């Protein structure tokens, strides 16, 4: 399941930034992608809508890489919580 989430998060980044998918890896920083704070806000909103989650503002402001964003989404998904 984690791979599918990672793929979806990376696809959302590619779509929101209109960039080559080859530029987006878990180690890529938002700075590497030339994302402004408004770009990041739009991405967070898109991810919240796509995954039906709420990313706390404090946490969203601390996200700096694609991998951190993937981990955040995985952690907040209800189905990621075990029995």
N, CA, C and O atoms as a GROMACS GRO file, in nm:
protein
  332
    1UNK      N    1   0.082  -0.120   0.000
    1UNK     CA    2   0.000   0.000   0.000
    1UNK      C    3   0.087   0.125   0.000
    1UNK      O    4   0.053   0.223  -0.067
    2UNK      N    5   0.198   0.126   0.073
    2UNK     CA    6   0.281   0.245   0.083
    2UNK      C    7   0.332   0.289  -0.053
    2UNK      O    8   0.341   0.409  -0.080
    3UNK      N    9   0.366   0.195  -0.138
    3UNK     CA   10   0.416   0.231  -0.271
    3UNK      C   11   0.308   0.304  -0.351
    3UNK      O   12   0.337   0.400  -0.422
    4UNK      N   13   0.185   0.258  -0.339
    4UNK     CA   14   0.075   0.323  -0.409
    4UNK      C   15   0.055   0.466  -0.359
    4UNK      O   16   0.031   0.556  -0.439
    5UNK      N   17   0.064   0.485  -0.229
    5UNK     CA   18   0.050   0.619  -0.172
    5UNK      C   19   0.163   0.707  -0.222
    5UNK      O   20   0.140   0.821  -0.263
    6UNK      N   21   0.285   0.655  -0.220
    6UNK     CA   22   0.401   0.731  -0.267
    6UNK      C   23   0.382   0.772  -0.412
    6UNK      O   24   0.409   0.886  -0.450
    7UNK      N   25   0.336   0.679  -0.493
    7UNK     CA   26   0.314   0.707  -0.634
    7UNK      C   27   0.209   0.817  -0.652
    7UNK      O   28   0.227   0.906  -0.735
    8UNK      N   29   0.102   0.812  -0.574
    8UNK     CA   30  -0.004   0.912  -0.584
    8UNK      C   31   0.045   1.049  -0.538
    8UNK      O   32   0.012   1.150  -0.600
    9UNK      N   33   0.123   1.052  -0.430
    9UNK     CA   34   0.175   1.180  -0.380
    9UNK      C   35   0.269   1.240  -0.484
    9UNK      O   36   0.260   1.360  -0.514
   10UNK      N   37   0.358   1.158  -0.539
   10UNK     CA   38   0.452   1.210  -0.639
   10UNK      C   39   0.378   1.257  -0.764
   10UNK      O   40   0.415   1.358  -0.824
   11UNK      N   41   0.273   1.185  -0.804
   11UNK     CA   42   0.193   1.227  -0.920
   11UNK      C   43   0.124   1.360  -0.893
   11UNK      O   44   0.113   1.444  -0.982
   12UNK      N   45   0.078   1.380  -0.770
   12UNK     CA   46   0.013   1.507  -0.734
   12UNK      C   47   0.113   1.622  -0.742
   12UNK      O   48   0.078   1.733  -0.785
   13UNK      N   49   0.237   1.596  -0.702
   13UNK     CA   50   0.340   1.699  -0.709
   13UNK      C   51   0.371   1.732  -0.855
   13UNK      O   52   0.380   1.849  -0.892
   14UNK      N   53   0.386   1.629  -0.937
   14UNK     CA   54   0.414   1.649  -1.079
   14UNK      C   55   0.301   1.731  -1.142
   14UNK      O   56   0.327   1.825  -1.217
   15UNK      N   57   0.178   1.695  -1.112
   15UNK     CA   58   0.063   1.764  -1.171
   15UNK      C   59   0.055   1.909  -1.122
   15UNK      O   60   0.033   2.001  -1.200
   16UNK      N   61   0.073   1.929  -0.991
   16UNK     CA   62   0.058   2.064  -0.937
   16UNK      C   63   0.167   2.158  -0.985
   16UNK      O   64   0.145   2.278  -0.998
   17UNK      N   65   0.286   2.104  -1.012
   17UNK     CA   66   0.398   2.186  -1.055
   17UNK      C   67   0.418   2.187  -1.207
   17UNK      O   68   0.493   2.269  -1.260
   18UNK      N   69   0.352   2.095  -1.276
   18UNK     CA   70   0.368   2.086  -1.421
   18UNK      C   71   0.513   2.056  -1.459
   18UNK      O   72   0.569   2.117  -1.549
   19UNK      N   73   0.571   1.959  -1.388
   19UNK     CA   74   0.712   1.927  -1.411
   19UNK      C   75   0.731   1.784  -1.460
   19UNK      O   76   0.638   1.704  -1.457
   20UNK      N   77   0.851   1.754  -1.504
   20UNK     CA   78   0.888   1.621  -1.550
   20UNK      C   79   0.887   1.524  -1.432
   20UNK      O   80   0.949   1.553  -1.330
   21UNK      N   81   0.817   1.411  -1.444
   21UNK     CA   82   0.812   1.314  -1.334
   21UNK      C   83   0.951   1.265  -1.290
   21UNK      O   84   0.968   1.225  -1.175
   22UNK      N   85   1.048   1.269  -1.379
   22UNK     CA   86   1.182   1.225  -1.345
   22UNK      C   87   1.250   1.314  -1.242
   22UNK      O   88   1.350   1.274  -1.182
   23UNK      N   89   1.198   1.432  -1.221
   23UNK     CA   90   1.256   1.525  -1.122
   23UNK      C   91   1.207   1.496  -0.981
   23UNK      O   92   1.262   1.550  -0.885
   24UNK      N   93   1.105   1.411  -0.965
   24UNK     CA   94   1.042   1.390  -0.835
   24UNK      C   95   1.077   1.252  -0.780
   24UNK      O   96   1.036   1.150  -0.835
   25UNK      N   97   1.154   1.251  -0.672
   25UNK     CA   98   1.187   1.129  -0.599
   25UNK      C   99   1.163   1.156  -0.450
   25UNK      O  100   1.147   1.272  -0.411
   26UNK      N  101   1.160   1.053  -0.368
   26UNK     CA  102   1.141   1.078  -0.224
   26UNK      C  103   1.248   1.170  -0.165
   26UNK      O  104   1.220   1.239  -0.066
   27UNK      N  105   1.366   1.174  -0.221
   27UNK     CA  106   1.471   1.260  -0.169
   27UNK      C  107   1.469   1.402  -0.221
   27UNK      O  108   1.547   1.486  -0.175
   28UNK      N  109   1.382   1.430  -0.315
   28UNK     CA  110   1.375   1.564  -0.373
   28UNK      C  111   1.316   1.663  -0.273
   28UNK      O  112   1.216   1.634  -0.207
   29UNK      N  113   1.379   1.779  -0.262
   29UNK     CA  114   1.325   1.883  -0.175
   29UNK      C  115   1.233   1.974  -0.256
   29UNK      O  116   1.241   1.979  -0.379
   30UNK      N  117   1.146   2.043  -0.186
   30UNK     CA  118   1.058   2.138  -0.254
   30UNK      C  119   1.141   2.252  -0.312
   30UNK      O  120   1.104   2.310  -0.414
   31UNK      N  121   1.251   2.283  -0.248
   31UNK     CA  122   1.341   2.386  -0.300
   31UNK      C  123   1.399   2.342  -0.434
   31UNK      O  124   1.411   2.422  -0.527
   32UNK      N  125   1.434   2.212  -0.445
   32UNK     CA  126   1.484   2.158  -0.572
   32UNK      C  127   1.383   2.178  -0.685
   32UNK      O  128   1.420   2.196  -0.801
   33UNK      N  129   1.255   2.175  -0.649
   33UNK     CA  130   1.147   2.188  -0.747
   33UNK      C  131   1.103   2.332  -0.766
   33UNK      O  132   1.006   2.359  -0.837
   34UNK      N  133   1.173   2.425  -0.703
   34UNK     CA  134   1.140   2.567  -0.711
   34UNK      C  135   0.996   2.596  -0.669
   34UNK      O  136   0.929   2.681  -0.728
   35UNK      N  137   0.950   2.526  -0.564
   35UNK     CA  138   0.814   2.547  -0.516
   35UNK      C  139   0.811   2.665  -0.420
   35UNK      O  140   0.890   2.672  -0.326
   36UNK      N  141   0.720   2.756  -0.445
   36UNK     CA  142   0.699   2.869  -0.354
   36UNK      C  143   0.610   2.822  -0.238
   36UNK      O  144   0.559   2.711  -0.239
   37UNK      N  145   0.594   2.908  -0.140
   37UNK     CA  146   0.506   2.873  -0.028
   37UNK      C  147   0.361   2.858  -0.076
   37UNK      O  148   0.286   2.776  -0.023
   38UNK      N  149   0.323   2.936  -0.176
   38UNK     CA  150   0.188   2.921  -0.232
   38UNK      C  151   0.173   2.789  -0.306
   38UNK      O  152   0.068   2.725  -0.299
   39UNK      N  153   0.278   2.748  -0.377
   39UNK     CA  154   0.276   2.617  -0.444
   39UNK      C  155   0.259   2.506  -0.341
   39UNK      O  156   0.181   2.413  -0.361
   40UNK      N  157   0.334   2.516  -0.231
   40UNK     CA  158   0.327   2.415  -0.126
   40UNK      C  159   0.188   2.411  -0.063
   40UNK      O  160   0.135   2.303  -0.036
   41UNK      N  161   0.129   2.527  -0.041
   41UNK     CA  162  -0.006   2.533   0.015
   41UNK      C  163  -0.107   2.468  -0.079
   41UNK      O  164  -0.194   2.393  -0.034
   42UNK      N  165  -0.095   2.496  -0.207
   42UNK     CA  166  -0.185   2.435  -0.305
   42UNK      C  167  -0.168   2.283  -0.306
   42UNK      O  168  -0.265   2.209  -0.317
   43UNK      N  169  -0.042   2.237  -0.296
   43UNK     CA  170  -0.017   2.093  -0.292
   43UNK      C  171  -0.080   2.030  -0.169
   43UNK      O  172  -0.145   1.927  -0.179
   44UNK      N  173  -0.061   2.091  -0.052
   44UNK     CA  174  -0.120   2.038   0.072
   44UNK      C  175  -0.271   2.029   0.058
   44UNK      O  176  -0.331   1.928   0.095
   45UNK      N  177  -0.333   2.133   0.005
   45UNK     CA  178  -0.479   2.131  -0.015
   45UNK      C  179  -0.520   2.019  -0.109
   45UNK      O  180  -0.620   1.951  -0.084
   46UNK      N  181  -0.444   1.999  -0.217
   46UNK     CA  182  -0.476   1.892  -0.312
   46UNK      C  183  -0.462   1.755  -0.247
   46UNK      O  184  -0.545   1.666  -0.270
   47UNK      N  185  -0.358   1.737  -0.167
   47UNK     CA  186  -0.338   1.608  -0.100
   47UNK      C  187  -0.447   1.582   0.004
   47UNK      O  188  -0.494   1.469   0.018
   48UNK      N  189  -0.486   1.686   0.077
   48UNK     CA  190  -0.593   1.670   0.175
   48UNK      C  191  -0.723   1.627   0.107
   48UNK      O  192  -0.795   1.541   0.157
   49UNK      N  193  -0.750   1.688  -0.007
   49UNK     CA  194  -0.872   1.652  -0.080
   49UNK      C  195  -0.862   1.512  -0.139
   49UNK      O  196  -0.955   1.433  -0.128
   50UNK      N  197  -0.750   1.482  -0.203
   50UNK     CA  198  -0.732   1.352  -0.268
   50UNK      C  199  -0.740   1.237  -0.169
   50UNK      O  200  -0.804   1.135  -0.197
   51UNK      N  201  -0.675   1.251  -0.054
   51UNK     CA  202  -0.668   1.142   0.043
   51UNK      C  203  -0.770   1.154   0.156
   51UNK      O  204  -0.778   1.067   0.242
   52UNK      N  205  -0.850   1.262   0.154
   52UNK     CA  206  -0.952   1.286   0.256
   52UNK      C  207  -0.891   1.284   0.396
   52UNK      O  208  -0.936   1.212   0.485
   53UNK      N  209  -0.787   1.365   0.412
   53UNK     CA  210  -0.718   1.378   0.539
   53UNK      C  211  -0.705   1.527   0.572
   53UNK      O  212  -0.732   1.613   0.488
   54UNK      N  213  -0.665   1.555   0.694
   54UNK     CA  214  -0.637   1.694   0.735
   54UNK      C  215  -0.493   1.697   0.785
   54UNK      O  216  -0.458   1.630   0.883
   55UNK      N  217  -0.410   1.775   0.718
   55UNK     CA  218  -0.270   1.788   0.757
   55UNK      C  219  -0.261   1.913   0.845
   55UNK      O  220  -0.288   2.024   0.800
   56UNK      N  221  -0.222   1.894   0.972
   56UNK     CA  222  -0.212   2.010   1.062
   56UNK      C  223  -0.117   2.116   1.006
   56UNK      O  224  -0.014   2.083   0.947
   57UNK      N  225  -0.152   2.243   1.022
   57UNK     CA  226  -0.072   2.352   0.968
   57UNK      C  227   0.073   2.346   1.013
   57UNK      O  228   0.164   2.367   0.933
   58UNK      N  229   0.096   2.317   1.142
   58UNK     CA  230   0.232   2.311   1.194
   58UNK      C  231   0.313   2.204   1.122
   58UNK      O  232   0.430   2.223   1.091
   59UNK      N  233   0.250   2.091   1.097
   59UNK     CA  234   0.318   1.981   1.027
   59UNK      C  235   0.342   2.017   0.881
   59UNK      O  236   0.449   1.991   0.827
   60UNK      N  237   0.242   2.075   0.818
   60UNK     CA  238   0.254   2.113   0.676
   60UNK      C  239   0.369   2.211   0.657
   60UNK      O  240   0.443   2.202   0.559
   61UNK      N  241   0.384   2.305   0.751
   61UNK     CA  242   0.490   2.404   0.739
   61UNK      C  243   0.629   2.343   0.754
   61UNK      O  244   0.728   2.401   0.710
   62UNK      N  245   0.637   2.225   0.816
   62UNK     CA  246   0.765   2.160   0.836
   62UNK      C  247   0.806   2.065   0.726
   62UNK      O  248   0.919   2.015   0.725
   63UNK      N  249   0.717   2.040   0.631
   63UNK     CA  250   0.748   1.947   0.522
   63UNK      C  251   0.845   2.013   0.425
   63UNK      O  252   0.819   2.122   0.374
   64UNK      N  253   0.956   1.946   0.401
   64UNK     CA  254   1.060   2.001   0.313
   64UNK      C  255   1.094   1.912   0.195
   64UNK      O  256   1.150   1.958   0.096
   65UNK      N  257   1.060   1.783   0.205
   65UNK     CA  258   1.094   1.689   0.098
   65UNK      C  259   0.972   1.610   0.054
   65UNK      O  260   0.870   1.605   0.124
   66UNK      N  261   0.984   1.549  -0.062
   66UNK     CA  262   0.879   1.462  -0.112
   66UNK      C  263   0.860   1.344  -0.016
   66UNK      O  264   0.747   1.306   0.014
   67UNK      N  265   0.970   1.288   0.032
   67UNK     CA  266   0.963   1.174   0.124
   67UNK      C  267   0.893   1.208   0.254
   67UNK      O  268   0.814   1.128   0.304
   68UNK      N  269   0.920   1.327   0.310
   68UNK     CA  270   0.851   1.370   0.432
   68UNK      C  271   0.702   1.384   0.407
   68UNK      O  272   0.620   1.351   0.493
   69UNK      N  273   0.667   1.431   0.289
   69UNK     CA  274   0.526   1.449   0.254
   69UNK      C  275   0.457   1.314   0.240
   69UNK      O  276   0.345   1.296   0.288
   70UNK      N  277   0.524   1.219   0.177
   70UNK     CA  278   0.469   1.083   0.164
   70UNK      C  279   0.447   1.023   0.302
   70UNK      O  280   0.340   0.968   0.330
   71UNK      N  281   0.546   1.033   0.390
   71UNK     CA  282   0.536   0.977   0.524
   71UNK      C  283   0.422   1.042   0.602
   71UNK      O  284   0.351   0.974   0.677
   72UNK      N  285   0.404   1.171   0.585
   72UNK     CA  286   0.296   1.244   0.652
   72UNK      C  287   0.161   1.190   0.607
   72UNK      O  288   0.074   1.162   0.690
   73UNK      N  289   0.142   1.177   0.477
   73UNK     CA  290   0.015   1.126   0.423
   73UNK      C  291  -0.010   0.984   0.473
   73UNK      O  292  -0.121   0.952   0.515
   74UNK      N  293   0.092   0.900   0.467
   74UNK     CA  294   0.077   0.761   0.512
   74UNK      C  295   0.034   0.755   0.659
   74UNK      O  296  -0.052   0.675   0.697
   75UNK      N  297   0.094   0.838   0.741
   75UNK     CA  298   0.065   0.839   0.883
   75UNK      C  299  -0.077   0.886   0.913
   75UNK      O  300  -0.140   0.838   1.007
   76UNK      N  301  -0.127   0.978   0.832
   76UNK     CA  302  -0.259   1.036   0.858
   76UNK      C  303  -0.375   0.956   0.798
   76UNK      O  304  -0.491   0.979   0.833
   77UNK      N  305  -0.344   0.864   0.710
   77UNK     CA  306  -0.452   0.784   0.650
   77UNK      C  307  -0.512   0.688   0.753
   77UNK      O  308  -0.439   0.617   0.822
   78UNK      N  309  -0.644   0.686   0.763
   78UNK     CA  310  -0.709   0.598   0.862
   78UNK      C  311  -0.673   0.451   0.841
   78UNK      O  312  -0.651   0.379   0.939
   79UNK      N  313  -0.666   0.405   0.717
   79UNK     CA  314  -0.638   0.264   0.692
   79UNK      C  315  -0.494   0.226   0.724
   79UNK      O  316  -0.461   0.107   0.730
   80UNK      N  317  -0.408   0.327   0.746
   80UNK     CA  318  -0.269   0.298   0.781
   80UNK      C  319  -0.257   0.258   0.928
   80UNK      O  320  -0.154   0.206   0.970
   81UNK      N  321  -0.363   0.282   1.004
   81UNK     CA  322  -0.362   0.247   1.146
   81UNK      C  323  -0.398   0.099   1.161
   81UNK      O  324  -0.499   0.051   1.109
   82UNK      N  325  -0.313   0.029   1.232
   82UNK     CA  326  -0.334  -0.115   1.251
   82UNK      C  327  -0.445  -0.144   1.350
   82UNK      O  328  -0.497  -0.052   1.414
   83UNK      N  329  -0.482  -0.273   1.364
   83UNK     CA  330  -0.590  -0.312   1.456
   83UNK      C  331  -0.553  -0.293   1.601
   83UNK      O  332  -0.633  -0.321   1.690
   0.00000   0.00000   0.00000
